[in-house]
């Protein structure tokens, strides 16, 4: 069962993870005992790597839903995560039974539902039977510290949603296609893991002792330059045996020099006659 997923986002925020199912059954009740449909299968599977999310891949560890399923969570079975298309609900009953039952098993998140027939439900059943729709998704939020980051031997960065890592489960949904977020979201999550010390800076292709931040570099770019500034950089980086670290050190030094000259010039400007105002 392959995984089609969205980039991970910050703990506590709502997001979705989408799986392509191969064990889902959506059919009329057996024996003609009822006009209702039954749906049975897995909305998520454990230990299955996602697609690339912008520099990393993601998987669910067994027990990931355990905390979210404690008690009696109010979970809905939807179509395309739409509140206007509710198929079943864990707190509602049909024929004396919950219309939606969700539990963890050895495979992943198991779903069983009783669904009353309606025009759009009948159409959905036809589309699922023909294979036009073959994905399920679940909406959830991640608790703080509910995930781990690691670098595999092949240098693949893997984010694992741990046991009890999901704090809330909002809905499971039959979907026509996953709602991908921009790749930049995944890159931001990867950079956040690096900045918090959960991953080495090398996964971003950066030196671990890099001192010039992006903000500092943008600030330096805004500083007024002079021909002397260019000469300083050229003089300090033109040696034939200059290494990358030497070049970075020279850049940092020149940036600091430009910043100091700029501050000095601003101080001198405020001292010129006509620019000083007594208060």
N, C-alpha and C positions, 0 to 999 in steps of 0.2 A: 504494500500500500504506500504510494508516494505521498509526499507532503508538499502542499502549496501554501505558503505562509506569508504573513505580513511582517515587516520589520518590528522588532521589539521596541517598546517605549518605556517611559519612566514608571517606577513602581506606583501603584495606586490609580493609574490612568487606565481607562477602558481600551481594550484592543481585541483583535480577533486572530485566530489561527485556523487555517483551512486545510482539510485533508480530502484527498480523492478516495472515495470508498469503493470497496469491492465485495463487501459482505452485507450490504444494506438491502433489506426486503421491505417493499411498500406494496401491500396487496389487500384485497378484501378479506374479511374474516373467513376462516376455513369452514367448510360445510354449509355455507349459506346461512349461518346462524344470525348474522347481523349485516346490515348495509355499511357498517363502519369499516374503515381501513385500519390496518395495523402496520406499524413501522418498527423495524428491529434492526440493530446493527451498531457499529462503532462510529462515533463522531470524532474520535481522536485515538491515536495509537502511541504507545510508549517506544522510546529508543529508536525512533525513525528520524533521520536527519532531514532538515528542511532544505529548500533551495538556498542559493547564496543570497544573503540579505543586505549586501553592501560591505563585504569584507569578512563576514562570519556566517555560520550556519547554526541552527537551533534545534534542540530536541527536548522532549518531555520525559522526565524520569518517572518510574513507577511511583505512585502515591502523590503525584503532582496535584490531584484534585481532592485529596483526602480532607484537608482542612475546609475547603469550600463546600463539601458535601455533608459536613457535620450538621446535625439538627435537621431542619426542614426548609432548605432554601427554596425560594420561589423562582423557578426556572421555567422559561417558555421555549417551546419548539416553534420556530418561525420559518418563513420563507424569505430568503434574502435579507435577514436581520430586520425585517420590516414589522413594526408593531401593528400594521394594518392587515397582516397576513399571519394570524396565529393558528397554528395547527393543533397544539396541545399545550397543557400547562400542568406543572407538578402539583399545584395546590387545588386544581379542579378535578372533578370526578365524572366519570361516564359509566353508567351501569354499576355504580357502587365501587368502582376502582379508580385510582389516580389515572388521569388521562396521559400523564407523562411520568415515567420512572427512569432515573439516571443513577448509575452506580459505576464504580471502578471494578475492573476485573484484571486478569493477567495481561490482557491485550491492550486495554486503554479505557476510554470512557464509553460505556455501553448505554445505549438508548433504547427504550421500548415505549411505544405510544399507541393510544387508541385515538383515531381521528375521524370525526364525523364528516360525511360526504357533503360537499358544496361544489358549485360549478368550477371554481378555480382549483379546488382540491382534486377534482376528477381530471382536470387538464394536467395538473402537476403529476399525478400518478401515471398518466400516459407518457409524459416527457421523461420521467425517471425510468420507466420500463423500457423505453426505446434507447436509453443511453444519452439522450440530449442533456440531461442534468445528472451529474455523477460526483458531486462534491458536497461535503458538509463542513460547517464551520462552528466554532463556539466563541462567544464573547466573554471576556474575563478581565480581572485586574490582578496584578502581581504584587505580592507583599514585599515590603522592604527587606532585602537580603534573601529573597526567594529564588535567586539565580546564582549560578557560578560560571566563570569564564575560564577557558583553558585553551592551550595551543597544542594540537595533536602533533605526532611525529612528522606528518607530512606538511606541517605548518598551517593546517586548517584551523581557524579560530572557531571554537564551539561554545555556544551559550546554552547551558542546561537549566531548564526550569526544574527546581528540586522538588522532592517530596514535600508536601504542604506549602509549596511555593505559590500556588494560586490562592489568593485571599477570597475572591468572590467569583461565582459563575453566574452570568446574567441570562444567557440563552444559548441554545444550540439551534443551528439553522441549516436548512437545505438551501444551497446557493447555486446560482448559475455560473458564477466565476468569482474568484477571490478579489477583494478590493485592495489592490496593492497600494502601499504608500510609496512616496518617492524614495529612491535609493539613498538620498542624503540623510533620511531619518535613520537608516541603519548605520551609516557612517558616523553620525552624531552619537549613537549609542555605543559604538565601538570606541570612539575617542573618549567618551565619558568613562568607560571601563579603564582605559589607559590612565586618564587623569586621576582616577581614584585609587590607582595602584593595583588594580585587579588583573591587569595585563601589562606585559612589557611594552615599552614604547616602540620596540622593533616591529611590532605588528602593523604599525602605521608607516614604517619605513623611516623612522626618525631615530636619532641618537638619544639614548636614555639621559645623557647629561646636557641636552639642548637647553640653553638658557634664554634665547631670544624667542619670545612668544609671538603669536600672530598679531596680537594687539600692539605689542611693542614695535613690530615690524611695520604695521600700518602707521603708527605714530611717527616712526622714523621717515617713512615715505613722505609724510606731510611736512617734515621739517625743511626749511629753505636750504638749498645746496649751494655750493660755490665751486669754482674750478679747483680750489685747494682740496676740497673734500674728495673729488675724483682722484687727485694726485695721491692722497694719503692711501686710498684703497688700492690704487695701482701699485704704489711702492711696496705695500705690505703683502700683496698677493701675487706678485709677478716672479718670485723666485722659482727657478725650474724644479726644485725639490719640494715645493709647497704641497702639503697634504690637505685633505678635506677639513680636518680638525683645525689646521693652521688658518685656512681660509675663513672658517666660521669664527675663530678667535679674532682675526683681523676685522671681519665685518662687525662683530660686537664692539670692538674698540672704536672703529670709525663711527658707528652709530652713537656711541657715548660721547665722542668728541663733537659730533654735529649737535647733539642735544645741549652740551655745555656751552658751545659757541652761540647757539640760538638763545639760551637763557641769558647769557652775558650781554648779547646785543639788545635784548628786550629791556634789561636793567639800564643800559646806557641810554636807550631811547627815552625812558621815563625821566631821565635827569636833564635832558636838553631844555634850554630856555624856551618857554612858551608851551611846553607840554606838562609843566608841573603846576598843580593847583593846590593851594592851601585850603584846608577844611577846618 
